[in-house]
Amino acid sequence: MSEITKVCQALTDKGITPTVGLIKAKLTQKTPLPEIINGLKAFQANQPHEPVIQKTPNVLDRMIELEKRWMHQQESIQSLQEQVEALRLMVKQLSNNE
């Protein structure tokens, strides 16, 4: 596998569309532009479909999601506390009736 192909694959794996400029910047050896262009064309011709880009959540998105989950848990805890208090009152009333 040529270095051009490796660079193209590495860029594609990161969700970046390979371009001549990006490839040239990543190559470790000076390579003539026509060779880079031909390598890019060959790489593109061998791609069966569009690359699958896996989006990883950034820190802010992750923090927002965690805060939403925390808020939901707090609401659940509050609801459970209210139910426990209502049950305590029922038990107390039943105890007083005996």
Buried (B, 14 or more C-beta within 10 A) or exposed (E): EEBBBBBBBEBBEEEEEBEEEBBBEBBEEEBEEEEBEEBBEEBEEEEEEEBEEEEEEEEEEEEEEEEEEEEEEEEEEEEEEEEEEEEEEEEEEEEEEE
